[in-house]
Amino acid sequence: MSVKPIEAGGPLFLVVMLKEITTIRALTSRITGFKISNVPGESVLKAVSQLQGAITRLTVVNQVPYDLPEKLLDVFATSSVPEFNEIFLHMAQAKNILVLNSKSREF
């Protein structure tokens, strides 16, 4: 974008930052609100591709949520196949147990 020096800063900077913040929030919401059951045919490949796109964009602006692994485990437990969901629910439980065990050792 070519901007004259006199037009740079102030209001232009505010507009650019607001667009970036809005985009970051939208991408984060897209990840947390994503449901595999909403993907046509519940295609895990399509779901992963869409999630990778959002995560890549967040990575570029250095805004990947600190709790992304937990969010992804939650997302992958949203299919209509209970057996598939259970795999990710168990992974989330195991991660929580590991976190609790490591915290209890600190005391």
N, C-alpha and C positions, 0 to 999 in steps of 0.2 A: 504494500500500500504506500503510495507516494503522498506525503503530507508536507505542506509548506511549513517551515519553522514557526511562523507566526500562529499557525493553527494547531500545532502540537501541544500536548499537555492539557491541563485543566479538564474541560468538558469532554474532549476526545478521549483522554485517558480514562475518565469515568465510564464512558460508554463501552470502551473495549473491555475494561475490567468487569463490568456488570454482565456483559455477554459471556465472558469466560466463567464467571461464578455461576451463572444460570446453566451453562453447558455442563459444568462439573456436577451441579446438583441433579440435573436431568440424567446424566450417565449413572450416577450413584443410585438414584431412584430406580433406574431401569434394571440395575443389577439386583437390588434388594426386592423389587416387586416382580421379578421374572419368575414365571412358572412354566415348567416343562410341559405341563398339561395344556398350555395355551399354544404350543408350537404345533403346526400342522403335522399330524401323524406322530406326535410326540418324538420327533427325530432328535436324538441326543446330539448327533453331528451338527444339525442346524442350531440347536441351543448353544452348544459350545462355540460355534462360529460367531453367533451374535454376542455372546458374553465376552469372547476374546476381543471383538471389535471395541466394545465399551471399555474393557480393561486396558487395551492398548492406548486408547485416547487418554484415559486417566494417567497412564504411565508417562506419556509424553509431557503432560503438564505437572508431573510429580504430585499427583493427588490421589493415589491409590489408597482406599480406606485401610486403616491398620487392621481391621477385623475382616478383611476380604476372605480368608479361608473359611471362617465361620459362616459368612454370608453365602459362599458358594456351596457349602455343605447343606445349608437350608434350602437353597435353590434346587439342588439335585434331589431333594426329598419331596419334590412337588409333582411327581408324575402320577398317573392313575394306576400304576402297578405297585402294589404294596411291597412286593419282594424287592423291587429296585429301590424304593424309598428306604427300606429297612437298612440297606447297606450303608447309606449315607447318614442315617440317624445313628447307627452304631458307631460310625467313624466320629461323629460329633460328640457322642457320649464318651468315647475313648479319649478324645482330645481334652474334654473337660476334666476327666479323671486325671490325666497327666498334668494338667495345669494345677489342679487341687493338690496333687501329690508334691509337685515342686514347690508350691507355696507353703505347704505344711513343713517341709524340710528347712525352710528359711527361718522358722521360729525356733 
